[in-house]
Amino acid sequence: MVVKIPLGKRISKIRFRGDYEWEKLYKGIRSWTEENGYEFFEGGFKHKEKTLGAELEIKFSAVYDINDYAEQWIHVFIKIWNYHEKEVIIKGKKKKIAHGRMFIDFGGELLLDYQERWESTIILRKLRDFYHRYIIKHEIEDVWADRLYYEVLKLQSFVKKTLGMESESDVYEDMW
């Protein structure tokens, strides 16, 4: 069985209300993950029409192989209420932008022995547990989990910049 180590319940959340470019946000998250060596997966998409505007739910995941024993996953959940598009004129050009309320939830987890090589016998499972507890404990907790934590915060910072919520500087740019 794959050993999953979550980074707490959720790492960070964003609440946003206003105008945004949905296509720019979606493509930005996808390109950010691919530029940082992750493989991008779209987990699900729901769309419901309501009287005040559409309601959307989108799930993304991205995986990065640390080595042949461990991989790290970033999960993003986006919920949008009162979604509707409107046309605006920006620099003399008509452009469609979205408007609504948005909640974005970021999370992550480490998967160890994801190829299940240490799963076939009880002796191998006990050795795997010993390996985790005593041999690579520092690697798991202080290197891989720390790196994943800061990767998720960098993605969150990128999303905030895309939505126009913060300045161009990044607190975590020198981390990992």
C-alpha positions as CSV (number, residue, x, y, z in Angstrom):
1,M,0.0,0.0,0.0
2,V,1.3,3.5,-0.9
3,V,2.3,5.5,2.2
4,K,0.6,9.0,2.0
5,I,1.9,11.9,4.1
6,P,-0.4,14.9,3.9
7,L,0.9,18.4,4.6
8,G,-1.8,19.1,7.2
9,K,-5.5,19.5,6.3
10,R,-4.9,22.3,3.8
11,I,-1.9,24.6,3.4
12,S,-3.6,27.8,2.3
13,K,-6.8,29.3,1.0
14,I,-7.7,32.3,-1.1
15,R,-11.0,34.1,-1.1
16,F,-11.6,36.5,-4.0
17,R,-14.5,38.6,-5.3
18,G,-14.4,40.7,-8.4
19,D,-13.2,40.6,-12.1
20,Y,-10.7,38.2,-13.3
21,E,-9.5,36.5,-16.5
22,W,-10.5,32.9,-16.1
23,E,-8.6,31.6,-19.1
24,K,-5.5,33.4,-17.9
25,L,-5.8,31.9,-14.4
26,Y,-6.4,28.3,-15.7
27,K,-3.6,28.4,-18.3
28,G,-1.3,30.1,-15.7
29,I,-1.8,27.3,-13.2
30,R,-1.2,24.7,-15.8
31,S,1.9,26.4,-17.2
32,W,3.3,27.1,-13.7
33,T,3.1,23.4,-12.8
34,E,4.6,22.3,-16.1
35,E,7.5,24.8,-15.9
36,N,8.3,23.6,-12.4
37,G,8.6,20.0,-13.6
38,Y,5.2,18.7,-12.6
39,E,2.8,16.6,-14.6
40,F,-0.7,18.3,-14.6
41,F,-4.0,16.5,-14.2
42,E,-7.5,18.0,-14.2
43,G,-9.5,16.0,-11.7
44,G,-13.0,17.2,-12.3
45,F,-15.2,20.0,-13.5
46,K,-18.8,20.8,-12.5
47,H,-20.9,23.6,-13.9
48,K,-24.4,24.5,-12.6
49,E,-26.5,27.3,-13.9
50,K,-28.2,29.4,-11.1
51,T,-30.3,32.6,-11.2
52,L,-27.5,34.8,-9.9
53,G,-24.9,33.3,-12.1
54,A,-23.2,29.9,-12.7
55,E,-21.6,27.8,-10.0
56,L,-18.3,26.0,-10.9
57,E,-16.1,23.5,-9.2
58,I,-12.7,22.6,-10.6
59,K,-10.1,20.2,-9.3
60,F,-6.5,20.2,-10.4
61,S,-3.6,18.0,-9.3
62,A,0.1,18.0,-10.2
63,V,2.7,15.3,-9.5
64,Y,6.5,15.6,-9.3
65,D,8.7,12.5,-9.1
66,I,11.3,13.2,-6.5
67,N,13.0,9.8,-7.2
68,D,11.8,6.3,-7.9
69,Y,10.6,5.9,-4.3
70,A,8.8,9.2,-3.6
71,E,6.6,11.7,-5.4
72,Q,4.9,14.9,-4.3
73,W,1.4,16.0,-5.3
74,I,-0.1,19.5,-5.3
75,H,-3.9,19.7,-5.2
76,V,-5.9,22.7,-6.1
77,F,-9.7,23.0,-5.6
78,I,-11.5,26.0,-7.0
79,K,-15.2,26.9,-6.2
80,I,-16.8,29.8,-8.1
81,W,-20.2,31.4,-7.3
82,N,-22.2,34.0,-9.2
83,Y,-20.0,33.4,-12.3
84,H,-20.9,35.5,-15.3
85,E,-18.9,37.0,-18.2
86,K,-19.0,40.6,-19.3
87,E,-17.3,42.6,-22.0
88,V,-15.0,45.4,-21.1
89,I,-12.7,47.7,-23.1
90,I,-9.0,47.5,-22.0
91,K,-6.5,49.6,-23.9
92,G,-9.0,50.2,-26.7
93,K,-9.8,46.5,-27.2
94,K,-12.9,44.6,-26.3
95,K,-12.2,41.7,-23.9
96,K,-14.4,39.2,-22.1
97,I,-13.7,38.9,-18.4
98,A,-15.3,36.8,-15.7
99,H,-16.9,38.2,-12.5
100,G,-17.9,36.4,-9.4
101,R,-16.8,35.1,-6.0
102,M,-14.0,32.5,-5.8
103,F,-12.6,30.2,-3.2
104,I,-9.3,28.4,-3.9
105,D,-7.9,25.7,-1.7
106,F,-4.3,24.5,-1.9
107,G,-3.0,21.2,-0.5
108,G,-0.3,18.7,-1.0
109,E,0.9,15.3,0.0
110,L,4.0,13.0,-0.3
111,L,3.6,9.5,-1.6
112,L,6.2,7.0,-0.5
113,D,6.7,3.6,-2.1
114,Y,4.3,4.7,-4.8
115,Q,5.4,1.8,-7.0
116,E,4.6,-0.6,-4.2
117,R,7.9,-2.4,-4.3
118,W,8.0,-3.0,-0.5
119,E,4.4,-4.3,-0.3
120,S,4.6,-8.0,-1.3
121,T,5.4,-9.6,2.1
122,I,5.0,-8.6,5.7
123,I,8.8,-8.6,6.1
124,L,9.2,-6.0,3.4
125,R,6.4,-3.9,4.9
126,K,8.2,-4.0,8.3
127,L,11.5,-3.0,6.6
128,R,9.7,-0.2,4.8
129,D,8.3,1.1,8.1
130,F,11.8,0.9,9.7
131,Y,13.3,2.7,6.7
132,H,10.8,5.5,7.1
133,R,11.1,5.8,10.8
134,Y,14.8,5.7,11.2
135,I,16.8,5.9,8.0
136,I,15.0,8.6,5.8
137,K,13.0,10.3,8.5
138,H,15.0,13.5,8.1
139,E,14.7,13.3,4.3
140,I,11.0,13.0,4.5
141,E,10.2,15.6,7.1
142,D,12.9,18.2,6.6
143,V,13.6,18.0,2.9
144,W,10.8,16.6,0.9
145,A,7.9,17.9,3.0
146,D,9.5,21.3,3.4
147,R,10.2,21.6,-0.3
148,L,6.6,20.7,-1.1
149,Y,5.2,23.2,1.4
150,Y,7.2,26.0,-0.3
151,E,6.2,24.8,-3.8
152,V,2.5,25.1,-2.8
153,L,3.1,28.6,-1.3
154,K,4.8,29.6,-4.6
155,L,1.8,28.4,-6.6
156,Q,-0.5,30.3,-4.2
157,S,1.6,33.4,-4.7
158,F,1.5,33.0,-8.5
159,V,-2.3,32.7,-8.4
160,K,-2.6,35.8,-6.2
161,K,-0.5,37.7,-8.7
162,T,-2.6,36.5,-11.6
163,L,-5.8,37.7,-9.8
164,G,-4.1,41.0,-9.0
165,M,-4.2,40.5,-5.2
166,E,-0.5,41.2,-4.3
167,S,2.6,42.9,-5.5
168,E,5.2,41.4,-7.8
169,S,7.6,40.5,-5.1
170,D,7.6,36.9,-3.8
171,V,8.5,36.1,-0.2
172,Y,9.3,32.5,-1.0
173,E,11.4,33.0,-4.2
174,D,14.6,32.1,-2.5
175,M,13.2,28.9,-0.9
176,W,14.1,25.7,-2.8
